Amino acid sequence: EFFNINECQPSYDSSAGGNLSDFKDNKILMTIGDYQSYEVQGNNNPQNINSLIGKIISIDEKTKEYKILSMGLRNPQGLYYDKENNIIYSTEHGPQGGDEINVNTSPDGEIKNYGWGISSYGEHYGFPDIDNSEKYKIAPLHKSHAKYGFIEPLKYFTPSIAPAQIIKTEKFIKIANKNIIYVGALGFDVEEGDLSIHQFILDADLKIEQHNIMRVNDRVRDMIYIEELNKIFLFLESSGSIGILEVDN
């Protein structure tokens, strides 16, 4: 047994998070979803600092001690640590719309709060055809993060693209003085940006300058960049196959 917490939730088949990444100082990063516990007044929810629900944590590999780095998360699926710049990138499944790419530029500082379930650019499922008034009372989903004291996403998607893994590399396609990230999309509608790879070219301040979509027509669950080959390997979930993204010289 490596890591265990005394905080049980009812069984759910979604919103679990569960991604892992190497961190620094012999630590690993782990994403934890909200398991549909979005009621912000409850004990186990993304806005409760005493709960691990809806958080990104670091775990010391030797002592097993953990620390909360990010909170206010719904279903953080993608996770990437930029060792050179000490920045954590993550992707987030929103509810009905409101998927996010989030950036933690100072993981050594205070806990970063990304707003769920107080702020979201999505809606509760069924909106506007289903009466969700009770849900909005306990999770209002305001259409601003900053106005309510939270960190705005680098990018949000409405409608959803179901973002999965996120990676960052400036070596695959070289553009001087730019940060480049790639996000795999699940979903089902390739015309809406699902089943694709999203490339974001960022400036030095991590603001999006360009957004390109490479349509794969398969659910891109995971990605890894192999520097020696200068290729990005894709785990394609629908077909159960491995894809290779390479530069055409």
C-alpha positions as CSV (number, residue, x, y, z in Angstrom):
1,E,0.0,0.0,0.0
2,F,1.5,3.3,-1.1
3,F,-1.1,5.9,-0.3
4,N,-4.4,5.7,1.5
5,I,-6.8,8.3,2.8
6,N,-9.7,7.8,5.2
7,E,-12.3,9.5,3.1
8,C,-14.7,7.2,1.3
9,Q,-17.2,8.2,-1.3
10,P,-20.1,6.3,-2.9
11,S,-19.2,4.4,-6.0
12,Y,-19.3,6.5,-9.2
13,D,-18.2,5.7,-12.7
14,S,-17.1,9.2,-13.6
15,S,-15.5,12.4,-12.4
16,A,-12.7,10.5,-10.7
17,G,-9.6,12.3,-12.0
18,G,-6.8,9.8,-11.2
19,N,-3.9,11.0,-13.3
20,L,-0.3,10.8,-12.0
21,S,2.8,12.7,-12.9
22,D,6.4,13.0,-11.6
23,F,6.9,16.1,-9.6
24,K,10.1,17.4,-7.9
25,D,11.9,16.6,-4.7
26,N,11.0,12.9,-4.9
27,K,7.2,13.6,-5.1
28,I,4.5,12.7,-7.4
29,L,1.4,14.6,-8.5
30,M,-2.1,13.1,-8.4
31,T,-5.5,14.5,-9.6
32,I,-8.6,13.7,-7.7
33,G,-12.1,14.3,-9.1
34,D,-15.2,15.4,-7.3
35,Y,-17.1,12.1,-7.8
36,Q,-20.2,14.3,-8.4
37,S,-19.9,15.9,-5.0
38,Y,-20.4,19.4,-6.2
39,E,-22.6,20.6,-3.3
40,V,-20.3,23.3,-2.0
41,Q,-22.0,23.3,1.5
42,G,-21.2,19.6,2.1
43,N,-18.2,18.2,4.0
44,N,-16.6,16.3,1.0
45,N,-16.5,18.7,-1.9
46,P,-14.0,20.7,-4.1
47,Q,-14.3,23.8,-2.0
48,N,-13.5,22.2,1.4
49,I,-9.8,22.6,2.2
50,N,-10.2,19.6,4.6
51,S,-11.3,17.3,1.9
52,L,-9.2,15.8,-0.9
53,I,-12.2,15.7,-3.3
54,G,-11.7,17.9,-6.3
55,K,-8.0,18.5,-5.7
56,I,-4.5,18.1,-7.2
57,I,-2.0,17.0,-4.5
58,S,1.6,16.2,-4.2
59,I,2.7,13.0,-2.4
60,D,6.2,12.5,-0.9
61,E,7.4,9.1,-2.2
62,K,9.3,8.4,1.1
63,T,7.2,9.8,3.8
64,K,3.8,9.4,2.1
65,E,2.9,12.9,3.3
66,Y,0.7,14.9,1.0
67,K,0.0,18.5,0.2
68,I,-2.9,20.2,-1.6
69,L,-1.7,22.3,-4.5
70,S,-4.9,23.0,-6.3
71,M,-8.6,22.9,-5.4
72,G,-12.0,23.7,-6.9
73,L,-11.7,21.0,-9.6
74,R,-14.4,18.8,-11.1
75,N,-12.7,16.1,-13.0
76,P,-9.0,16.8,-13.7
77,Q,-8.1,14.2,-16.4
78,G,-4.9,15.6,-18.0
79,L,-1.8,16.4,-16.0
80,Y,1.7,17.6,-17.0
81,Y,4.5,19.1,-14.9
82,D,6.9,21.5,-16.6
83,K,10.1,20.8,-14.6
84,E,12.1,23.5,-16.3
85,N,9.7,26.3,-15.4
86,N,8.0,24.7,-12.3
87,I,4.5,24.9,-13.8
88,I,1.6,22.5,-13.5
89,Y,-0.7,22.1,-16.5
90,S,-4.0,20.3,-16.2
91,T,-7.2,19.6,-18.1
92,E,-10.7,19.5,-16.6
93,H,-14.0,18.0,-17.7
94,G,-16.7,20.5,-17.0
95,P,-20.4,19.6,-16.6
96,Q,-22.5,20.4,-19.7
97,G,-19.8,22.6,-21.3
98,G,-17.1,24.4,-19.4
99,D,-14.2,22.1,-20.0
100,E,-11.0,23.8,-18.9
101,I,-7.2,24.0,-19.3
102,N,-5.7,25.2,-16.0
103,V,-2.3,26.4,-15.2
104,N,-0.6,26.6,-11.8
105,T,2.4,28.9,-12.2
106,S,3.5,28.7,-8.6
107,P,2.9,25.3,-7.0
108,D,5.2,26.1,-4.1
109,G,2.9,29.0,-3.1
110,E,-0.6,29.1,-1.6
111,I,-3.2,26.7,-2.8
112,K,-4.8,27.7,-6.1
113,N,-8.6,27.7,-6.4
114,Y,-10.2,27.1,-9.8
115,G,-13.7,27.7,-8.7
116,W,-15.8,24.5,-9.1
117,G,-18.8,24.3,-8.2
118,I,-19.2,28.0,-7.6
119,S,-17.9,29.2,-10.9
120,S,-18.0,27.3,-14.3
121,Y,-18.5,28.2,-17.9
122,G,-20.7,25.1,-18.2
123,E,-24.2,24.3,-16.9
124,H,-25.7,21.5,-14.9
125,Y,-26.7,18.6,-17.2
126,G,-30.2,19.1,-18.7
127,F,-30.1,22.9,-18.7
128,P,-32.3,24.6,-19.9
129,D,-34.8,21.8,-20.5
130,I,-34.7,20.3,-17.0
131,D,-35.5,22.2,-13.8
132,N,-32.1,22.4,-12.1
133,S,-33.0,25.2,-9.7
134,E,-32.1,23.1,-6.7
135,K,-28.7,22.3,-8.1
136,Y,-28.0,25.9,-8.9
137,K,-28.7,26.8,-5.3
138,I,-26.0,24.6,-4.0
139,A,-23.6,25.0,-7.0
140,P,-24.4,28.3,-8.8
141,L,-21.9,28.0,-11.6
142,H,-21.3,31.7,-12.0
143,K,-19.9,32.7,-15.4
144,S,-16.8,34.3,-14.0
145,H,-13.9,32.9,-12.0
146,A,-12.0,36.1,-11.2
147,K,-15.0,38.0,-10.0
148,Y,-15.5,35.4,-7.2
149,G,-11.8,35.2,-6.3
150,F,-10.9,32.2,-8.4
151,I,-8.3,31.6,-11.1
152,E,-9.6,31.9,-14.7
153,P,-8.8,28.9,-17.0
154,L,-6.2,29.3,-19.7
155,K,-8.9,28.1,-22.0
156,Y,-12.5,26.9,-21.6
157,F,-14.5,24.9,-24.1
158,T,-18.3,25.4,-24.6
159,P,-19.5,23.0,-26.0
160,S,-17.3,20.4,-24.4
161,I,-14.4,18.6,-26.1
162,A,-13.8,16.2,-23.2
163,P,-10.1,17.0,-22.8
164,A,-7.8,14.1,-21.7
165,Q,-4.0,14.2,-21.4
166,I,-2.0,17.4,-21.8
167,I,1.7,17.7,-22.7
168,K,4.1,20.6,-23.3
169,T,7.0,20.5,-25.7
170,E,8.8,23.1,-27.8
171,K,11.0,20.5,-29.4
172,F,8.4,18.8,-31.6
173,I,7.6,21.9,-33.6
174,K,10.2,24.7,-32.9
175,I,8.9,28.2,-32.7
176,A,11.2,30.7,-31.1
177,N,10.3,32.1,-27.7
178,K,6.9,30.3,-27.6
179,N,5.4,27.7,-25.2
180,I,3.5,25.0,-27.0
181,I,1.0,22.6,-25.4
182,Y,-1.0,19.7,-26.9
183,V,-4.4,18.5,-25.5
184,G,-6.0,15.2,-26.6
185,A,-9.8,15.3,-26.9
186,L,-12.3,12.5,-26.3
187,G,-16.0,13.1,-27.0
188,F,-17.8,12.0,-30.1
189,D,-18.2,14.9,-32.6
190,V,-15.1,15.6,-34.6
191,E,-16.6,18.8,-36.1
192,E,-16.9,20.3,-32.6
193,G,-13.3,19.6,-31.8
194,D,-13.8,16.2,-30.2
195,L,-11.7,13.2,-31.4
196,S,-8.8,15.6,-32.1
197,I,-5.5,17.0,-30.8
198,H,-5.6,20.7,-29.9
199,Q,-2.3,22.6,-30.2
200,F,-1.9,25.9,-28.3
201,I,0.9,28.3,-29.0
202,L,1.5,30.5,-26.0
203,D,3.5,33.7,-25.5
204,A,6.0,34.3,-22.7
205,D,3.2,35.3,-20.4
206,L,1.3,32.0,-21.2
207,K,-1.4,33.8,-23.1
208,I,-2.9,31.9,-26.1
209,E,-1.7,33.3,-29.4
210,Q,-2.8,30.5,-31.7
211,H,-5.1,27.5,-31.4
212,N,-4.9,24.7,-34.0
213,I,-6.9,21.6,-34.2
214,M,-5.6,18.3,-35.7
215,R,-8.6,16.0,-36.4
216,V,-7.8,12.4,-35.6
217,N,-11.4,11.0,-35.6
218,D,-10.5,8.8,-32.6
219,R,-10.7,9.4,-28.8
220,V,-7.2,10.6,-27.9
221,R,-6.9,9.3,-24.3
222,D,-3.1,9.7,-23.7
223,M,0.0,11.2,-25.3
224,I,3.7,11.1,-24.7
225,Y,6.5,12.9,-26.5
226,I,9.7,10.9,-27.3
227,E,12.5,13.4,-27.8
228,E,15.0,11.0,-29.4
229,L,12.4,10.3,-32.2
230,N,10.8,13.7,-32.2
231,K,7.4,12.1,-32.3
232,I,4.3,12.2,-30.2
233,F,2.8,8.8,-29.5
234,L,-1.0,8.7,-29.0
235,F,-3.2,6.1,-27.2
236,L,-6.4,6.0,-29.3
237,E,-9.2,4.7,-27.2
238,S,-11.9,4.1,-29.8
239,S,-9.8,1.8,-32.0
240,G,-7.6,0.6,-29.2
241,S,-4.5,1.5,-31.3
242,I,-1.3,3.6,-31.0
243,G,-1.0,6.6,-33.3
244,I,2.1,8.5,-34.1
245,L,2.2,12.3,-34.7
246,E,5.3,13.5,-36.6
247,V,6.5,16.5,-38.5
248,D,6.5,16.2,-42.2
249,N,9.9,17.5,-43.3
